[in-house]
Amino acid sequence: MKRIMTLMMAALLGVTLLAGCGDSADSTDTTASTSAATQQTEAVSEEDTGETAAESTALEVTEDEEKIEISIAALRGPTAIGMVKVMEDAANGTTANHYNFTIAGAADEITASLLNGSIQIAAVPANLASVLYNRSQGGIRVAAINTLGVLYILETGDTIQSVADLEGKTIYSTGAGTTPEYTLRYLLSAYGIDPDQDVTIEYKSEATEVAAILSEAEDAAAMLPQPYVTTVMMNNDRVRIALDVTEEWEAVSENGSSVVTGVVAVNSAFLEENPEAVDAFLEEYEASTAFVNDSVEEAAALVESFDIFTAAVAEQAIPYCNVTFLRGDEMREKLSGYLQTLYDQNADSVGGAMPEDDFYYAE
């Protein structure tokens, strides 16, 4: 094709040189010849362009065929927030593979599917990942921590400046018999407060009940997770954040652990067959969490578009949701220490046994 183009250009140049030596009549003929040559050159160019476009289309089809379908799930809460940018990219067709996302209202909507492999990747509570690992004899693995602690101590007064100030108070909370209770009990004990003797903990079934108490009491204390913290504060300007439970935990941790709310769990069979696809998703997920933390307003709009929270709540809550992305040794240290703390209080909270080393996936 290049040879043809060269010959045509040479012929065109020759005709143009002859035109410079001829009379007016010859000039008319030369103009016609130049026009014909130009048309022929354009035809060749169009032919060449057509072949390039065809090759480009074929390449796009080949690349698309190489992508695989991956079903991904998250719960409607903080653990889904860090995923929103990769969700948008998937909708626009720019991700490494084809992702089908599900945002579930409760964990039991996705656990069976994660275990049987119809959902291959899921953002789930940290202790649930351990429970599923034990239940399935290693059927799922954890690839990353995506959310650290989202629990906060709130008060309507201004008397709580440290954990020690909780002594003698009544603390309202949700999550009796679950990780919020174990977290609060550990925190109090770590600071020398007996959770059964030195404080009164009243558990409510709904965050709205706790919010109602805060709105009525002059000097009440409560522990709630985000985004309920933000919702309560938006509706009651007397409520303030007194303590960040995650910061207080890490200040006394002796094993490098932290409060871990959410993790990225992967079906083990799928991981073994598609490690490159999983690693590609994890890279996109990490970029998504960075976007959420760096571009809060844009991320909040995406949170609302994917029906996770309203943008107004999300924009206020994101800075307090501890959206992160931790892998490797740091993931193992923080998560294993947290699970050990839960296990020491109630072995069933992590599935009856601490997970083995193969629970933690690293590249």
C-alpha positions as CSV (number, residue, x, y, z in Angstrom):
1,M,0.0,0.0,0.0
2,K,2.8,2.4,0.8
3,R,4.5,1.6,-2.5
4,I,1.3,2.5,-4.4
5,M,1.1,5.8,-2.5
6,T,4.7,6.6,-3.3
7,L,4.2,5.9,-7.1
8,M,1.0,8.0,-7.1
9,M,2.8,10.9,-5.4
10,A,5.7,10.7,-7.9
11,A,3.2,10.8,-10.8
12,L,1.5,13.8,-9.3
13,L,4.8,15.6,-8.8
14,G,5.8,14.9,-12.5
15,V,2.5,16.3,-13.8
16,T,3.0,19.4,-11.7
17,L,6.5,20.0,-13.0
18,L,5.3,19.7,-16.6
19,A,2.6,22.3,-15.9
20,G,5.2,24.8,-15.0
21,C,6.8,24.6,-18.6
22,G,3.6,24.5,-20.7
23,D,1.3,27.3,-22.3
24,S,-2.1,28.2,-21.1
25,A,-3.8,25.4,-23.1
26,D,-1.4,22.9,-21.6
27,S,-2.1,24.3,-18.2
28,T,-5.8,23.4,-18.6
29,D,-5.0,19.9,-19.4
30,T,-2.5,19.7,-16.6
31,T,-5.1,20.9,-14.1
32,A,-7.4,18.1,-15.2
33,S,-4.6,15.6,-14.8
34,T,-3.7,17.0,-11.4
35,S,-7.4,16.7,-10.3
36,A,-7.5,13.1,-11.6
37,A,-4.3,12.2,-9.8
38,T,-5.6,13.8,-6.6
39,Q,-8.8,11.9,-6.8
40,Q,-6.9,8.7,-7.3
41,T,-4.7,9.5,-4.3
42,E,-7.7,10.2,-2.2
43,A,-9.3,6.9,-3.2
44,V,-6.1,5.1,-2.2
45,S,-6.1,7.0,1.1
46,E,-9.8,6.1,1.7
47,E,-9.0,2.4,0.9
48,D,-6.1,2.5,3.3
49,T,-8.3,4.1,6.0
50,G,-11.0,1.6,5.5
51,E,-8.6,-1.3,6.1
52,T,-7.2,0.4,9.3
53,A,-10.7,0.9,10.7
54,A,-11.6,-2.7,10.0
55,E,-8.4,-3.9,11.7
56,S,-9.2,-1.6,14.7
57,T,-12.8,-3.0,14.9
58,A,-11.4,-6.5,14.8
59,L,-9.0,-5.7,17.6
60,E,-11.8,-4.2,19.8
61,V,-13.9,-7.3,19.3
62,T,-11.0,-9.6,20.2
63,E,-10.3,-7.6,23.4
64,D,-13.9,-7.7,24.3
65,E,-14.1,-11.4,23.8
66,E,-11.1,-11.8,26.2
67,K,-13.0,-10.2,29.0
68,I,-14.8,-12.4,31.5
69,E,-18.0,-11.9,33.4
70,I,-17.6,-11.4,37.2
71,S,-20.5,-11.0,39.6
72,I,-19.7,-8.7,42.5
73,A,-21.8,-7.9,45.6
74,A,-21.8,-5.5,48.5
75,L,-24.1,-4.6,51.3
76,R,-26.0,-1.3,51.4
77,G,-23.7,0.5,53.8
78,P,-20.1,1.8,54.3
79,T,-18.6,-1.4,52.8
80,A,-20.1,-0.5,49.4
81,I,-18.9,3.1,49.3
82,G,-15.4,2.5,48.2
83,M,-16.6,0.5,45.2
84,V,-18.6,3.3,43.5
85,K,-16.0,4.5,41.0
86,V,-15.3,1.0,39.7
87,M,-19.1,0.5,39.5
88,E,-19.3,3.6,37.3
89,D,-16.4,2.5,35.2
90,A,-18.0,-0.9,34.7
91,A,-21.2,0.8,33.6
92,N,-19.1,2.7,31.0
93,G,-17.4,-0.4,29.8
94,T,-13.9,0.7,30.8
95,T,-13.0,-1.9,33.3
96,A,-10.6,-4.8,32.8
97,N,-13.5,-7.3,32.7
98,H,-17.3,-7.2,32.7
99,Y,-18.7,-6.6,36.2
100,N,-22.2,-7.2,37.3
101,F,-22.9,-5.5,40.6
102,T,-25.5,-6.3,43.3
103,I,-26.1,-4.1,46.3
104,A,-27.9,-6.2,48.9
105,G,-29.8,-5.0,51.9
106,A,-28.7,-7.9,54.2
107,A,-25.8,-10.4,54.2
108,D,-28.0,-13.5,53.9
109,E,-29.0,-12.3,50.5
110,I,-25.6,-13.0,49.1
111,T,-23.8,-15.5,51.3
112,A,-25.1,-18.6,49.6
113,S,-24.2,-17.2,46.2
114,L,-20.7,-16.3,47.3
115,L,-20.1,-19.8,48.6
116,N,-21.5,-21.6,45.5
117,G,-19.7,-19.3,43.1
118,S,-22.6,-17.6,41.4
119,I,-21.2,-14.4,43.1
120,Q,-17.4,-14.5,42.8
121,I,-16.4,-11.4,44.8
122,A,-18.2,-9.6,47.6
123,A,-17.6,-6.8,50.1
124,V,-18.8,-8.2,53.4
125,P,-18.4,-7.7,57.2
126,A,-15.0,-8.9,58.4
127,N,-16.3,-11.5,60.8
128,L,-18.8,-12.8,58.3
129,A,-15.9,-13.6,56.0
130,S,-14.3,-15.7,58.7
131,V,-17.6,-17.5,59.4
132,L,-18.0,-18.3,55.7
133,Y,-14.4,-19.5,55.5
134,N,-15.0,-21.9,58.4
135,R,-18.4,-23.0,57.2
136,S,-17.1,-23.9,53.8
137,Q,-13.7,-25.3,54.8
138,G,-11.8,-22.6,53.0
139,G,-14.4,-21.9,50.3
140,I,-13.7,-18.2,50.4
141,R,-10.6,-16.1,51.0
142,V,-10.0,-12.5,52.0
143,A,-8.1,-10.3,49.5
144,A,-8.2,-6.9,51.2
145,I,-9.6,-4.7,53.9
146,N,-11.9,-2.1,52.4
147,T,-13.4,-0.4,55.5
148,L,-11.9,0.1,58.9
149,G,-14.0,1.1,61.9
150,V,-17.2,3.1,61.5
151,L,-18.3,3.2,65.1
152,Y,-18.4,6.5,67.1
153,I,-19.3,7.5,70.6
154,L,-21.8,10.4,70.5
155,E,-23.2,12.6,73.2
156,T,-25.6,15.5,73.6
157,G,-23.4,17.2,76.3
158,D,-19.7,18.0,76.5
159,T,-18.5,15.7,79.2
160,I,-16.8,12.8,77.3
161,Q,-13.2,13.6,76.2
162,S,-11.7,10.2,76.7
163,V,-12.9,6.6,77.1
164,A,-12.3,7.0,80.9
165,D,-15.1,9.5,80.9
166,L,-17.6,6.8,80.0
167,E,-17.4,5.3,83.5
168,G,-20.7,5.6,85.3
169,K,-22.7,6.5,82.2
170,T,-25.5,4.8,80.3
171,I,-24.5,4.1,76.8
172,Y,-27.1,3.4,74.2
173,S,-26.2,1.3,71.2
174,T,-27.4,-1.2,68.6
175,G,-25.9,-4.6,67.8
176,A,-26.4,-6.7,70.9
177,G,-24.7,-10.0,70.5
178,T,-22.8,-8.9,67.4
179,T,-19.6,-7.1,66.6
180,P,-20.6,-3.6,67.9
181,E,-21.2,-5.2,71.4
182,Y,-17.9,-7.1,71.3
183,T,-16.0,-4.0,70.1
184,L,-17.5,-1.8,72.9
185,R,-16.8,-4.3,75.6
186,Y,-13.2,-4.7,74.4
187,L,-12.7,-1.0,74.3
188,L,-14.0,-0.4,77.8
189,S,-12.0,-3.3,79.2
190,A,-8.8,-2.0,77.5
191,Y,-9.2,1.3,79.3
192,G,-9.9,-0.3,82.7
193,I,-13.7,0.0,82.7
194,D,-15.7,-3.1,83.6
195,P,-18.5,-3.2,81.0
196,D,-20.8,-5.1,83.4
197,Q,-20.1,-3.1,86.5
198,D,-18.8,0.4,85.7
199,V,-21.3,1.4,82.9
200,T,-24.8,0.6,81.8
201,I,-25.2,-0.5,78.2
202,E,-28.7,-0.4,76.8
203,Y,-29.1,-2.0,73.4
204,K,-31.8,-1.0,71.0
205,S,-32.9,-2.9,67.9
206,E,-32.8,0.1,65.5
207,A,-30.5,3.2,65.2
208,T,-33.6,5.3,65.0
209,E,-34.5,4.4,68.6
210,V,-31.0,5.5,69.7
211,A,-31.5,8.7,67.7
212,A,-34.8,9.4,69.4
213,I,-33.1,9.1,72.9
214,L,-30.4,11.5,71.9
215,S,-33.0,14.0,70.7
216,E,-34.8,13.9,74.1
217,A,-32.0,13.6,76.6
218,E,-29.9,16.5,77.8
219,D,-26.8,14.4,78.6
220,A,-26.9,11.1,76.8
221,A,-24.2,8.9,75.3
222,A,-24.5,6.5,72.5
223,M,-22.4,4.4,70.1
224,L,-23.6,4.3,66.5
225,P,-22.0,3.5,63.1
226,Q,-21.8,5.7,60.1
227,P,-23.8,6.8,58.2
228,Y,-26.3,6.8,61.1
229,V,-24.0,9.1,63.0
230,T,-24.2,11.7,60.2
231,T,-28.0,11.3,59.9
232,V,-28.4,11.9,63.6
233,M,-26.2,14.9,63.6
234,M,-27.9,16.5,60.6
235,N,-31.2,16.3,62.4
236,N,-30.0,17.3,65.9
237,D,-27.4,20.0,66.2
238,R,-26.9,19.2,69.9
239,V,-25.2,15.9,69.1
240,R,-21.5,15.8,68.7
241,I,-18.9,13.1,68.0
242,A,-17.1,12.5,71.3
243,L,-14.8,9.6,70.4
244,D,-13.7,7.7,67.4
245,V,-13.8,4.1,68.4
246,T,-11.2,3.0,65.8
247,E,-8.7,5.6,67.0
248,E,-9.2,4.6,70.6
249,W,-8.8,0.9,69.8
250,E,-5.6,1.4,67.9
251,A,-4.2,3.5,70.7
252,V,-4.3,0.5,73.1
253,S,-3.8,-2.3,70.6
254,E,-0.9,-4.5,71.5
255,N,-1.0,-6.7,68.3
256,G,-1.3,-4.1,65.6
257,S,-5.0,-4.8,65.1
258,S,-7.7,-2.3,64.3
259,V,-11.5,-2.3,64.1
260,V,-12.3,-3.8,60.7
261,T,-15.7,-3.3,59.3
262,G,-15.5,-4.7,55.8
263,V,-13.3,-6.9,53.7
264,V,-13.2,-8.1,50.0
265,A,-14.0,-11.8,50.0
266,V,-13.4,-14.0,46.9
267,N,-14.8,-17.4,46.1
268,S,-11.7,-19.7,46.4
269,A,-12.4,-21.8,43.3
270,F,-12.9,-18.7,41.1
271,L,-9.7,-17.2,42.5
272,E,-7.7,-20.3,41.7
273,E,-9.0,-20.3,38.1
274,N,-8.8,-16.6,37.5
275,P,-6.0,-15.0,39.6
276,E,-5.2,-12.4,36.9
277,A,-8.9,-11.2,36.7
278,V,-9.1,-11.0,40.5
279,D,-5.8,-9.0,40.7
280,A,-7.1,-6.7,38.0
281,F,-10.3,-6.0,39.9
282,L,-8.4,-5.4,43.1
283,E,-6.2,-2.8,41.3
284,E,-9.4,-1.0,40.1
285,Y,-10.9,-1.3,43.5
286,E,-7.9,0.3,45.1
287,A,-8.1,3.2,42.6
288,S,-11.8,3.5,43.4
289,T,-11.2,3.9,47.2
290,A,-8.6,6.6,46.5
291,F,-11.1,8.4,44.3
292,V,-13.7,8.3,47.0
293,N,-11.4,9.8,49.6
294,D,-10.0,12.4,47.3
295,S,-13.2,13.5,45.5
296,V,-15.8,13.3,48.2
297,E,-18.5,15.4,46.4
298,E,-18.3,13.4,43.2
299,A,-18.2,10.1,45.1
300,A,-21.2,11.1,47.1
301,A,-23.2,11.7,43.9
302,L,-22.2,8.2,42.7
303,V,-23.2,6.7,46.1
304,E,-26.7,8.1,45.5
305,S,-26.9,7.1,41.9
306,F,-26.2,3.5,42.9
307,D,-28.9,3.7,45.7
308,I,-26.5,3.2,48.6
309,F,-27.2,6.5,50.5
310,T,-28.4,9.9,49.6
311,A,-25.6,12.2,48.3
312,A,-26.2,14.7,51.2
313,V,-25.6,12.1,53.8
314,A,-22.8,10.4,51.9
315,E,-20.9,13.7,51.5
316,Q,-20.9,14.3,55.2
317,A,-20.3,10.6,56.2
318,I,-17.5,9.6,53.8
319,P,-14.7,11.4,55.7
320,Y,-15.7,9.3,58.8
321,C,-16.3,6.0,57.1
322,N,-12.6,4.9,57.1
323,V,-12.8,3.8,53.4
324,T,-9.4,2.2,52.8
325,F,-7.7,-0.5,50.8
326,L,-5.2,-2.7,52.7
327,R,-3.5,-5.9,51.4
328,G,-0.7,-8.2,52.4
329,D,1.0,-8.1,55.8
330,E,-0.9,-5.0,57.0
331,M,-4.2,-6.6,56.1
332,R,-3.3,-9.8,57.9
333,E,-2.1,-8.0,61.0
334,K,-5.1,-5.7,61.5
335,L,-7.7,-8.3,60.5
336,S,-6.3,-11.3,62.5
337,G,-5.9,-9.2,65.6
338,Y,-9.5,-8.0,65.3
339,L,-10.9,-11.5,64.7
340,Q,-8.9,-12.8,67.7
341,T,-10.5,-10.2,69.9
342,L,-14.0,-11.3,68.7
343,Y,-13.0,-14.9,69.1
344,D,-11.9,-14.4,72.7
345,Q,-15.4,-13.0,73.5
346,N,-17.5,-15.4,71.4
347,A,-15.9,-18.0,69.2
348,D,-19.1,-18.3,67.2
349,S,-18.7,-14.7,66.0
350,V,-15.9,-15.8,63.7
351,G,-17.3,-19.2,62.8
352,G,-16.1,-21.2,65.8
353,A,-12.4,-21.1,65.0
354,M,-9.7,-18.6,64.0
355,P,-9.1,-18.9,60.2
356,E,-5.9,-20.5,58.9
357,D,-3.2,-18.8,56.9
358,D,-4.8,-19.6,53.6
359,F,-7.7,-17.3,54.6
360,Y,-5.5,-14.4,53.6
361,Y,-4.9,-13.9,49.9
362,A,-1.9,-11.9,48.7
363,E,-0.5,-11.6,45.2
